[in-house]
Amino acid sequence: MTSMTVNGEAIRYTLDPETPLLFALRDASNLTGTKYGCYSGDCGSCTVIVDGRAVRSCQLNIADAEGADVTTIEGLSSGRAHPLQQAWASEQVSQCGRCDPGFIMALAALMKATPNPSADDLAALPNVCRCGATPRIVKAIRAAAAAAAPPPQPPKKPGQSEPDASSRFSNGSSSQPQSADQRPG
């Protein structure tokens, strides 16, 4: 019996330990968003996140995933709210849809480690889109990186200091303790 966490849920597989994770996810857990592509690890359609890293699930057997934390496209976000999923839809990336989940999972892992990936980072991904949607994929990555970035802070003017604690609160209170003569009577 092999145990792991899949999309936040503890799972115990009674399958042969040599079963590829891809088939355990698709057939035993009914998580069909993970796609079967080439079964040789060349296309990336089956990519999932295992312990924070993008992994081609056709190349990892469940025995080697024992105790791992696995995230599939179904567990990436609720309601497809992840910035990559949003950008994928807004940039109309999908054509056949075969590579989409694997690309999104590989990119989610990459962008967690490298929020604004370079062209070299993207070229190093093992994922392949056979439909030729690569220009839209790159556009979606840029949109997702921009959406996930923290809002820009206005530049400080020379000599400008941080606001004092009392000006941070709208009701005039502050995080500083007041002396007895400062307290309202």
C-alpha positions as CSV (number, residue, x, y, z in Angstrom):
1,M,0.0,0.0,0.0
2,T,1.3,3.4,-1.0
3,S,0.4,6.6,0.8
4,M,0.7,10.2,-0.2
5,T,-1.2,13.5,-0.1
6,V,-3.0,14.4,-3.3
7,N,-4.5,17.9,-3.5
8,G,-4.5,18.2,0.3
9,E,-6.2,14.8,0.9
10,A,-4.4,11.7,2.3
11,I,-4.6,8.9,-0.3
12,R,-3.6,5.2,0.1
13,Y,-3.2,3.3,-3.2
14,T,-3.5,-0.5,-3.2
15,L,-2.0,-0.6,-6.7
16,D,1.2,-2.3,-7.7
17,P,4.0,0.0,-6.4
18,E,5.5,0.2,-9.9
19,T,2.3,1.9,-11.2
20,P,3.1,5.2,-12.7
21,L,1.7,8.1,-10.7
22,L,-0.1,9.2,-13.9
23,F,-2.3,6.1,-13.9
24,A,-2.9,6.2,-10.1
25,L,-4.1,9.8,-10.4
26,R,-6.3,9.2,-13.5
27,D,-7.6,5.7,-13.0
28,A,-7.7,5.3,-9.2
29,S,-8.4,8.9,-8.1
30,N,-10.4,10.0,-11.1
31,L,-8.2,13.1,-11.5
32,T,-8.3,13.2,-15.3
33,G,-6.9,16.7,-15.7
34,T,-3.5,15.1,-15.7
35,K,-3.2,14.1,-19.3
36,Y,-1.6,11.0,-20.9
37,G,0.6,12.2,-23.7
38,C,3.7,10.3,-24.8
39,Y,4.5,8.1,-21.8
40,S,8.2,8.7,-22.5
41,G,8.5,11.9,-20.5
42,D,9.0,14.0,-23.7
43,C,5.8,16.1,-23.9
44,G,5.0,17.2,-20.3
45,S,1.3,16.7,-20.7
46,C,1.2,14.7,-17.5
47,T,3.1,17.2,-15.3
48,V,2.0,17.5,-11.7
49,I,3.7,19.2,-8.7
50,V,5.4,16.8,-6.3
51,D,6.8,18.4,-3.2
52,G,7.0,21.7,-4.9
53,R,8.7,20.5,-8.1
54,A,7.2,20.0,-11.5
55,V,7.3,16.2,-12.2
56,R,6.2,14.2,-15.3
57,S,3.9,11.8,-13.6
58,C,4.4,9.1,-16.3
59,Q,8.0,8.8,-15.2
60,L,7.4,8.5,-11.4
61,N,6.0,5.3,-9.9
62,I,3.8,5.5,-6.8
63,A,6.4,3.7,-4.7
64,D,8.8,6.6,-5.3
65,A,6.1,9.1,-4.5
66,E,5.5,7.5,-1.0
67,G,4.8,10.3,1.5
68,A,4.9,13.0,-1.1
69,D,2.6,16.0,-1.4
70,V,1.1,15.9,-4.9
71,T,-0.8,18.7,-6.6
72,T,-2.7,18.2,-9.8
73,I,-4.5,20.7,-12.0
74,E,-7.7,20.0,-10.1
75,G,-6.0,21.0,-6.8
76,L,-4.1,24.1,-8.1
77,S,-6.8,26.5,-7.2
78,S,-10.5,26.6,-6.5
79,G,-12.6,27.9,-9.4
80,R,-9.6,28.2,-11.7
81,A,-8.5,31.3,-9.8
82,H,-4.7,30.7,-10.1
83,P,-3.2,33.6,-12.1
84,L,-2.0,31.2,-14.8
85,Q,-5.4,29.7,-15.2
86,Q,-6.9,33.2,-15.5
87,A,-4.3,34.3,-18.0
88,W,-4.7,31.0,-20.0
89,A,-8.4,31.8,-20.5
90,S,-8.0,35.5,-21.1
91,E,-5.2,35.0,-23.7
92,Q,-7.2,32.1,-25.3
93,V,-4.2,29.8,-25.2
94,S,-6.1,26.5,-25.6
95,Q,-6.4,24.8,-28.9
96,C,-6.6,21.0,-28.4
97,G,-6.2,21.3,-24.7
98,R,-3.9,18.3,-24.4
99,C,-0.9,20.2,-23.1
100,D,-2.7,22.8,-21.0
101,P,-2.8,21.2,-17.6
102,G,0.8,20.0,-17.8
103,F,2.0,23.4,-19.0
104,I,0.1,25.2,-16.3
105,M,1.4,22.9,-13.5
106,A,5.0,23.2,-14.8
107,L,4.7,27.0,-15.0
108,A,3.1,27.2,-11.6
109,A,6.1,25.4,-10.0
110,L,8.5,27.5,-12.0
111,M,6.8,30.8,-11.2
112,K,6.7,30.0,-7.5
113,A,10.5,29.7,-7.5
114,T,11.0,32.4,-10.2
115,P,8.1,34.8,-10.3
116,N,9.1,36.4,-13.6
117,P,10.8,33.6,-15.6
118,S,13.3,34.4,-18.3
119,A,13.1,33.1,-21.9
120,D,15.9,30.6,-20.9
121,D,13.8,29.4,-17.9
122,L,10.8,28.8,-20.3
123,A,12.9,27.1,-22.9
124,A,14.2,24.7,-20.2
125,L,10.6,23.4,-19.6
126,P,10.0,19.9,-20.9
127,N,6.5,20.8,-22.1
128,V,5.6,20.8,-25.7
129,C,2.5,22.3,-27.5
130,R,2.1,20.5,-30.7
131,C,-0.7,22.9,-31.9
132,G,1.7,25.9,-32.0
133,A,0.1,28.0,-29.3
134,T,3.6,28.9,-27.9
135,P,3.2,32.7,-28.6
136,R,-0.1,32.8,-26.7
137,I,1.5,30.7,-23.9
138,V,4.3,33.2,-23.5
139,K,1.8,36.0,-23.5
140,A,-0.2,34.2,-20.8
141,I,2.9,33.7,-18.7
142,R,3.7,37.4,-18.8
143,A,0.1,38.3,-17.9
144,A,0.1,35.8,-15.0
145,A,3.5,37.1,-13.7
146,A,2.1,40.7,-13.8
147,A,-1.1,39.6,-12.0
148,A,0.8,37.7,-9.3
149,A,3.4,40.5,-8.7
150,P,2.9,42.6,-5.6
151,P,1.6,46.1,-6.4
152,P,4.3,48.7,-7.1
153,Q,5.0,51.0,-4.2
154,P,5.3,54.7,-5.1
155,P,8.9,55.9,-4.9
156,K,9.9,57.8,-1.8
157,K,10.7,61.4,-2.2
158,P,14.1,62.5,-1.0
159,G,14.0,63.3,2.7
160,Q,10.5,61.6,3.1
161,S,10.2,59.5,6.2
162,E,7.8,56.7,7.1
163,P,4.5,57.9,8.6
164,D,4.4,57.8,12.4
165,A,2.4,55.2,14.1
166,S,-0.5,57.5,15.0
167,S,-1.1,58.4,11.3
168,R,-1.6,54.8,10.3
169,F,-4.9,54.5,12.0
170,S,-8.0,56.2,10.7
171,N,-9.6,56.7,14.2
172,G,-6.6,58.6,15.5
173,S,-5.4,55.8,17.7
174,S,-1.9,54.4,17.5
175,S,0.0,51.4,18.3
176,Q,1.9,53.4,20.9
177,P,0.8,53.2,24.5
178,Q,-0.7,56.5,25.8
179,S,0.2,58.1,29.0
180,A,-2.6,59.0,31.5
181,D,-2.6,62.7,30.5
182,Q,-3.0,61.7,26.8
183,R,-6.0,59.5,27.3
184,P,-9.5,61.0,26.6
185,G,-11.3,61.8,29.8
